[in-house]
Amino acid sequence: MSSEYSYANLVFLTVLTAANAVTGLISMAIMNSKGRSGLVGFLLGFFFSVAGIIVCAILPEDALHLHQRMTRMIPPAAPRSAPVCPRCGQPLTAIVRFCPSCGGQITP
Ligand SMILES: [Zn+2]
């Protein structure tokens, strides 16, 4: 009887550990995507289960990682599409009829 109980207990612990490993991996993935420590994320998810995942989700993105991501997102300058004045070559920032630099008429 007691051996059956300990077996059930072992199964329960194994399932619990496996479930915590899954939540740990999810937390680790969240932390990695935020540029934070994946190990800390795994431990949070492992020991605090779903609560650990929530903590990882609430945590703000690492400042340096956010900066790097934003820098990557900025598209490179496209000088080809920018209109320029046909007379003086001044770049035109908006659709204007006359060049703000030399006063030349801009033909669309
Ligand atoms: Zn001009």
Backbone and ligand atoms as CSV (ligand in chain L), in Angstrom:
chain,resi,resn,atom,element,x,y,z
A,1,MET,N,N,0.836,-1.205,0.000
A,1,MET,CA,C,0.000,0.000,0.000
A,1,MET,C,C,0.869,1.252,0.000
A,2,SER,N,N,1.886,1.190,0.878
A,2,SER,CA,C,2.739,2.365,0.996
A,2,SER,C,C,3.601,2.531,-0.253
A,3,SER,N,N,3.977,1.385,-0.882
A,3,SER,CA,C,4.792,1.491,-2.088
A,3,SER,C,C,3.971,2.075,-3.243
A,4,GLU,N,N,2.673,1.715,-3.280
A,4,GLU,CA,C,1.791,2.279,-4.298
A,4,GLU,C,C,1.660,3.786,-4.118
A,5,TYR,N,N,1.593,4.162,-2.856
A,5,TYR,CA,C,1.447,5.583,-2.554
A,5,TYR,C,C,2.699,6.352,-3.001
A,6,SER,N,N,3.885,5.766,-2.699
A,6,SER,CA,C,5.120,6.456,-3.058
A,6,SER,C,C,5.288,6.489,-4.581
A,7,TYR,N,N,4.775,5.415,-5.255
A,7,TYR,CA,C,4.853,5.403,-6.718
A,7,TYR,C,C,3.997,6.523,-7.294
A,8,ALA,N,N,2.773,6.643,-6.765
A,8,ALA,CA,C,1.884,7.704,-7.212
A,8,ALA,C,C,2.503,9.073,-6.935
A,9,ASN,N,N,3.140,9.157,-5.810
A,9,ASN,CA,C,3.803,10.404,-5.433
A,9,ASN,C,C,4.924,10.730,-6.417
A,10,LEU,N,N,5.674,9.691,-6.806
A,10,LEU,CA,C,6.776,9.868,-7.750
A,10,LEU,C,C,6.240,10.333,-9.104
A,11,VAL,N,N,5.137,9.685,-9.544
A,11,VAL,CA,C,4.531,10.062,-10.820
A,11,VAL,C,C,4.064,11.512,-10.765
A,12,PHE,N,N,3.432,11.833,-9.644
A,12,PHE,CA,C,2.927,13.202,-9.472
A,12,PHE,C,C,4.075,14.207,-9.546
A,13,LEU,N,N,5.162,13.912,-8.862
A,13,LEU,CA,C,6.317,14.811,-8.838
A,13,LEU,C,C,6.948,14.930,-10.223
A,14,THR,N,N,6.987,13.767,-10.943
A,14,THR,CA,C,7.570,13.782,-12.276
A,14,THR,C,C,6.752,14.654,-13.207
A,15,VAL,N,N,5.411,14.492,-13.145
A,15,VAL,CA,C,4.525,15.293,-13.990
A,15,VAL,C,C,4.667,16.767,-13.636
A,16,LEU,N,N,4.727,17.031,-12.321
A,16,LEU,CA,C,4.857,18.416,-11.849
A,16,LEU,C,C,6.161,19.017,-12.354
A,17,THR,N,N,7.243,18.234,-12.266
A,17,THR,CA,C,8.547,18.720,-12.715
A,17,THR,C,C,8.536,18.960,-14.222
A,18,ALA,N,N,7.904,18.028,-14.956
A,18,ALA,CA,C,7.830,18.179,-16.403
A,18,ALA,C,C,7.031,19.423,-16.768
A,19,ALA,N,N,5.913,19.634,-16.065
A,19,ALA,CA,C,5.088,20.807,-16.332
A,19,ALA,C,C,5.862,22.076,-16.008
A,20,ASN,N,N,6.602,22.065,-14.914
A,20,ASN,CA,C,7.392,23.233,-14.539
A,20,ASN,C,C,8.525,23.478,-15.529
A,21,ALA,N,N,9.075,22.390,-16.079
A,21,ALA,CA,C,10.121,22.545,-17.082
A,21,ALA,C,C,9.551,23.248,-18.313
A,22,VAL,N,N,8.294,22.904,-18.661
A,22,VAL,CA,C,7.646,23.538,-19.820
A,22,VAL,C,C,7.426,25.023,-19.555
A,23,THR,N,N,6.872,25.346,-18.385
A,23,THR,CA,C,6.650,26.759,-18.064
A,23,THR,C,C,7.988,27.487,-17.948
A,24,GLY,N,N,9.010,26.764,-17.478
A,24,GLY,CA,C,10.350,27.343,-17.399
A,24,GLY,C,C,10.880,27.706,-18.769
A,25,LEU,N,N,10.675,26.790,-19.743
A,25,LEU,CA,C,11.139,27.037,-21.111
A,25,LEU,C,C,10.375,28.204,-21.745
A,26,ILE,N,N,9.070,28.290,-21.442
A,26,ILE,CA,C,8.270,29.400,-21.984
A,26,ILE,C,C,8.796,30.722,-21.425
A,27,SER,N,N,9.028,30.743,-20.103
A,27,SER,CA,C,9.556,31.956,-19.467
A,27,SER,C,C,10.923,32.304,-20.037
A,28,MET,N,N,11.739,31.290,-20.287
A,28,MET,CA,C,13.074,31.511,-20.837
A,28,MET,C,C,12.969,32.151,-22.227
A,29,ALA,N,N,12.020,31.656,-23.029
A,29,ALA,CA,C,11.829,32.209,-24.369
A,29,ALA,C,C,11.393,33.671,-24.298
A,30,ILE,N,N,10.496,33.970,-23.339
A,30,ILE,CA,C,10.026,35.356,-23.177
A,30,ILE,C,C,11.198,36.249,-22.790
A,31,MET,N,N,11.987,35.771,-21.820
A,31,MET,CA,C,13.122,36.572,-21.348
A,31,MET,C,C,14.151,36.762,-22.462
A,32,ASN,N,N,14.399,35.730,-23.239
A,32,ASN,CA,C,15.357,35.835,-24.344
A,32,ASN,C,C,14.885,36.851,-25.371
A,33,SER,N,N,13.583,36.865,-25.643
A,33,SER,CA,C,13.044,37.798,-26.632
A,33,SER,C,C,13.148,39.231,-26.131
A,34,LYS,N,N,13.275,39.396,-24.811
A,34,LYS,CA,C,13.422,40.745,-24.246
A,34,LYS,C,C,14.885,41.097,-24.020
A,35,GLY,N,N,15.786,40.229,-24.435
A,35,GLY,CA,C,17.203,40.484,-24.252
A,35,GLY,C,C,17.646,40.317,-22.814
A,36,ARG,N,N,16.841,39.602,-22.033
A,36,ARG,CA,C,17.185,39.382,-20.629
A,36,ARG,C,C,17.714,37.973,-20.432
A,37,SER,N,N,18.128,37.678,-19.169
A,37,SER,CA,C,18.739,36.393,-18.858
A,37,SER,C,C,17.736,35.254,-19.020
A,38,GLY,N,N,18.027,34.323,-19.913
A,38,GLY,CA,C,17.162,33.176,-20.129
A,38,GLY,C,C,17.150,32.251,-18.925
A,39,LEU,N,N,18.308,32.185,-18.212
A,39,LEU,CA,C,18.392,31.315,-17.040
A,39,LEU,C,C,17.451,31.807,-15.941
A,40,VAL,N,N,17.450,33.117,-15.722
A,40,VAL,CA,C,16.544,33.701,-14.721
A,40,VAL,C,C,15.097,33.397,-15.120
A,41,GLY,N,N,14.803,33.528,-16.405
A,41,GLY,CA,C,13.452,33.239,-16.897
A,41,GLY,C,C,13.065,31.798,-16.656
A,42,PHE,N,N,14.006,30.885,-16.940
A,42,PHE,CA,C,13.726,29.464,-16.745
A,42,PHE,C,C,13.430,29.167,-15.276
A,43,LEU,N,N,14.260,29.736,-14.385
A,43,LEU,CA,C,14.071,29.493,-12.948
A,43,LEU,C,C,12.734,30.058,-12.481
A,44,LEU,N,N,12.379,31.239,-12.959
A,44,LEU,CA,C,11.098,31.846,-12.595
A,44,LEU,C,C,9.940,30.950,-13.027
A,45,GLY,N,N,9.993,30.491,-14.273
A,45,GLY,CA,C,8.928,29.632,-14.792
A,45,GLY,C,C,8.905,28.279,-14.115
A,46,PHE,N,N,10.102,27.800,-13.743
A,46,PHE,CA,C,10.191,26.480,-13.119
A,46,PHE,C,C,9.610,26.497,-11.713
A,47,PHE,N,N,9.982,27.520,-10.931
A,47,PHE,CA,C,9.568,27.541,-9.524
A,47,PHE,C,C,8.211,28.192,-9.313
A,48,PHE,N,N,7.847,29.123,-10.189
A,48,PHE,CA,C,6.586,29.839,-9.976
A,48,PHE,C,C,5.554,29.529,-11.056
A,49,SER,N,N,5.883,28.564,-11.922
A,49,SER,CA,C,4.944,28.080,-12.939
A,49,SER,C,C,4.361,29.239,-13.755
A,50,VAL,N,N,3.037,29.297,-13.853
A,50,VAL,CA,C,2.380,30.315,-14.678
A,50,VAL,C,C,2.673,31.719,-14.136
A,51,ALA,N,N,2.771,31.834,-12.798
A,51,ALA,CA,C,3.079,33.141,-12.201
A,51,ALA,C,C,4.436,33.637,-12.691
A,52,GLY,N,N,5.393,32.715,-12.857
A,52,GLY,CA,C,6.712,33.083,-13.371
A,52,GLY,C,C,6.624,33.602,-14.794
A,53,ILE,N,N,5.771,32.956,-15.615
A,53,ILE,CA,C,5.571,33.402,-17.001
A,53,ILE,C,C,5.001,34.817,-16.999
A,54,ILE,N,N,4.025,35.048,-16.105
A,54,ILE,CA,C,3.395,36.377,-16.041
A,54,ILE,C,C,4.435,37.425,-15.645
A,55,VAL,N,N,5.276,37.083,-14.660
A,55,VAL,CA,C,6.327,38.020,-14.231
A,55,VAL,C,C,7.247,38.337,-15.413
A,56,CYS,N,N,7.637,37.302,-16.160
A,56,CYS,CA,C,8.523,37.500,-17.317
A,56,CYS,C,C,7.845,38.361,-18.379
A,57,ALA,N,N,6.532,38.164,-18.546
A,57,ALA,CA,C,5.799,38.926,-19.565
A,57,ALA,C,C,5.664,40.385,-19.153
A,58,ILE,N,N,5.537,40.626,-17.828
A,58,ILE,CA,C,5.361,41.997,-17.337
A,58,ILE,C,C,6.681,42.767,-17.381
A,59,LEU,N,N,7.777,42.051,-17.115
A,59,LEU,CA,C,9.089,42.715,-17.074
A,59,LEU,C,C,9.341,43.501,-18.357
A,60,PRO,N,N,9.830,44.733,-18.214
A,60,PRO,CA,C,10.108,45.516,-19.411
A,60,PRO,C,C,11.296,44.950,-20.178
A,61,GLU,N,N,11.326,45.279,-21.453
A,61,GLU,CA,C,12.432,44.820,-22.287
A,61,GLU,C,C,13.721,45.498,-21.838
A,62,ASP,N,N,14.817,44.736,-21.919
A,62,ASP,CA,C,16.115,45.296,-21.570
A,62,ASP,C,C,16.395,46.529,-22.434
A,63,ALA,N,N,16.830,47.609,-21.777
A,63,ALA,CA,C,16.984,48.898,-22.459
A,63,ALA,C,C,17.931,48.801,-23.652
A,64,LEU,N,N,19.060,48.132,-23.456
A,64,LEU,CA,C,20.044,48.012,-24.541
A,64,LEU,C,C,19.470,47.194,-25.692
A,65,HIS,N,N,18.778,46.100,-25.343
A,65,HIS,CA,C,18.181,45.242,-26.370
A,65,HIS,C,C,17.124,45.999,-27.151
A,66,LEU,N,N,16.325,46.795,-26.426
A,66,LEU,CA,C,15.282,47.601,-27.076
A,66,LEU,C,C,15.918,48.593,-28.040
A,67,HIS,N,N,16.999,49.220,-27.596
A,67,HIS,CA,C,17.708,50.199,-28.433
A,67,HIS,C,C,18.220,49.532,-29.706
A,68,GLN,N,N,18.807,48.342,-29.548
A,68,GLN,CA,C,19.353,47.634,-30.706
A,68,GLN,C,C,18.246,47.245,-31.677
A,69,ARG,N,N,17.101,46.819,-31.110
A,69,ARG,CA,C,15.984,46.401,-31.956
A,69,ARG,C,C,15.430,47.599,-32.727
A,70,MET,N,N,15.294,48.747,-32.029
A,70,MET,CA,C,14.761,49.933,-32.675
A,70,MET,C,C,15.706,50.423,-33.770
A,71,THR,N,N,17.019,50.308,-33.514
A,71,THR,CA,C,17.999,50.743,-34.502
A,71,THR,C,C,17.892,49.878,-35.757
A,72,ARG,N,N,17.656,48.582,-35.548
A,72,ARG,CA,C,17.513,47.682,-36.695
A,72,ARG,C,C,16.259,48.004,-37.492
A,73,MET,N,N,15.198,48.457,-36.750
A,73,MET,CA,C,13.915,48.673,-37.414
A,73,MET,C,C,13.912,49.915,-38.303
A,74,ILE,N,N,14.792,50.879,-37.980
A,74,ILE,CA,C,14.823,52.112,-38.769
A,74,ILE,C,C,15.325,51.790,-40.184
A,75,PRO,N,N,14.526,52.049,-41.185
A,75,PRO,CA,C,14.957,51.721,-42.538
A,75,PRO,C,C,16.071,52.654,-42.997
A,76,PRO,N,N,16.946,52.172,-43.892
A,76,PRO,CA,C,18.017,53.031,-44.381
A,76,PRO,C,C,17.453,54.197,-45.189
A,77,ALA,N,N,18.179,55.280,-45.195
A,77,ALA,CA,C,17.735,56.482,-45.909
A,77,ALA,C,C,17.575,56.182,-47.393
A,78,ALA,N,N,16.511,56.705,-47.958
A,78,ALA,CA,C,16.240,56.480,-49.381
A,78,ALA,C,C,16.373,57.796,-50.144
A,79,PRO,N,N,17.591,58.133,-50.580
A,79,PRO,CA,C,17.785,59.432,-51.233
A,79,PRO,C,C,17.157,59.484,-52.627
A,80,ARG,N,N,16.896,58.326,-53.222
A,80,ARG,CA,C,16.359,58.305,-54.578
A,80,ARG,C,C,14.946,58.878,-54.624
A,81,SER,N,N,14.153,58.559,-53.590
A,81,SER,CA,C,12.756,58.970,-53.630
A,81,SER,C,C,12.573,60.429,-53.214
A,82,ALA,N,N,13.599,61.022,-52.563
A,82,ALA,CA,C,13.455,62.399,-52.102
A,82,ALA,C,C,13.523,63.361,-53.293
A,83,PRO,N,N,12.528,64.241,-53.432
A,83,PRO,CA,C,12.559,65.177,-54.547
A,83,PRO,C,C,13.587,66.285,-54.310
A,84,VAL,N,N,14.195,66.731,-55.378
A,84,VAL,CA,C,15.156,67.830,-55.282
A,84,VAL,C,C,14.762,68.911,-56.284
A,85,CYS,N,N,15.201,70.133,-55.997
A,85,CYS,CA,C,14.938,71.254,-56.887
A,85,CYS,C,C,15.710,71.061,-58.193
A,86,PRO,N,N,15.049,71.185,-59.343
A,86,PRO,CA,C,15.744,70.999,-60.622
A,86,PRO,C,C,16.747,72.122,-60.909
A,87,ARG,N,N,16.615,73.263,-60.235
A,87,ARG,CA,C,17.519,74.378,-60.511
A,87,ARG,C,C,18.764,74.364,-59.633
A,88,CYS,N,N,18.562,74.183,-58.294
A,88,CYS,CA,C,19.715,74.267,-57.386
A,88,CYS,C,C,20.037,72.937,-56.709
A,89,GLY,N,N,19.189,71.956,-56.882
A,89,GLY,CA,C,19.464,70.647,-56.296
A,89,GLY,C,C,19.160,70.556,-54.813
A,90,GLN,N,N,18.497,71.566,-54.276
A,90,GLN,CA,C,18.130,71.565,-52.852
A,90,GLN,C,C,17.094,70.466,-52.599
A,91,PRO,N,N,17.318,69.606,-51.589
A,91,PRO,CA,C,16.296,68.579,-51.292
A,91,PRO,C,C,15.006,69.228,-50.808
A,92,LEU,N,N,13.905,68.719,-51.307
A,92,LEU,CA,C,12.604,69.281,-50.946
A,92,LEU,C,C,11.926,68.309,-49.975
A,93,THR,N,N,11.537,68.821,-48.837
A,93,THR,CA,C,10.961,67.972,-47.803
A,93,THR,C,C,9.476,67.739,-48.015
A,94,ALA,N,N,8.799,68.631,-48.729
A,94,ALA,CA,C,7.365,68.488,-48.913
A,94,ALA,C,C,7.011,68.828,-50.363
A,95,ILE,N,N,5.765,68.567,-50.692
A,95,ILE,CA,C,5.296,68.935,-52.038
A,95,ILE,C,C,5.115,70.452,-52.062
A,96,VAL,N,N,6.050,71.130,-52.705
A,96,VAL,CA,C,5.998,72.600,-52.766
A,96,VAL,C,C,5.989,73.027,-54.233
A,97,ARG,N,N,5.422,74.206,-54.486
A,97,ARG,CA,C,5.374,74.725,-55.859
A,97,ARG,C,C,6.635,75.518,-56.199
A,98,PHE,N,N,7.221,76.149,-55.160
A,98,PHE,CA,C,8.435,76.918,-55.381
A,98,PHE,C,C,9.525,76.445,-54.426
A,99,CYS,N,N,10.744,76.418,-54.902
A,99,CYS,CA,C,11.866,75.968,-54.083
A,99,CYS,C,C,12.106,76.966,-52.949
A,100,PRO,N,N,12.199,76.491,-51.708
A,100,PRO,CA,C,12.441,77.424,-50.585
A,100,PRO,C,C,13.851,77.987,-50.602
A,101,SER,N,N,14.735,77.381,-51.393
A,101,SER,CA,C,16.131,77.812,-51.395
A,101,SER,C,C,16.379,78.878,-52.472
A,102,CYS,N,N,15.955,78.591,-53.726
A,102,CYS,CA,C,16.258,79.528,-54.810
A,102,CYS,C,C,15.003,80.162,-55.391
A,103,GLY,N,N,13.848,79.727,-55.004
A,103,GLY,CA,C,12.602,80.313,-55.484
A,103,GLY,C,C,12.169,79.805,-56.842
A,104,GLY,N,N,12.907,78.827,-57.381
A,104,GLY,CA,C,12.554,78.273,-58.688
A,104,GLY,C,C,11.267,77.483,-58.638
A,105,GLN,N,N,10.512,77.543,-59.751
A,105,GLN,CA,C,9.229,76.834,-59.766
A,105,GLN,C,C,9.484,75.325,-59.880
A,106,ILE,N,N,8.708,74.592,-59.110
A,106,ILE,CA,C,8.831,73.131,-59.128
A,106,ILE,C,C,7.706,72.580,-59.979
A,107,THR,N,N,8.065,71.867,-61.011
A,107,THR,CA,C,7.052,71.237,-61.841
A,107,THR,C,C,6.871,69.791,-61.381
A,108,PRO,N,N,5.660,69.432,-61.035
A,108,PRO,CA,C,5.441,68.074,-60.512
A,108,PRO,C,C,5.651,66.998,-61.597
L,1,ZN,ZN,ZN,16.076,75.604,-55.914
